[in-house]
């Protein structure tokens, strides 16, 4: 599986794939630019999921 597909799966598994999911699951408001804290949070959520996947495989 290529790296792009892995990130795509991680984004969907963590509900960080779109602004709708970010709002529904993480309460990050739609319609405003993401700030650095929000961006860091999103990256950390994705990386935590990837780390768990690596450990489980």
C-alpha positions, 0 to 999 in steps of 0.5 A, a space after each residue: 500500500 502506498 503512503 498516500 493511501 495509508 494517510 487517506 485511511 488514517 484520516 478517515 479512521 480518525 474522522 479528520 478527513 474533512 471539516 464536517 467530520 472535524 466538527 462532528 467528532 472533534 468539535 473543531 468549527 467549520 468556516 474558519 481557518 485552522 489555527 496552529 493548535 488545531 493543526 497540531 491536534 489533527 496531526 497528533 490524532 493521525 500519528 497516534 492512530 498510525 503508531 497503533 496500527 504499526 504496533 498491531 501489525 
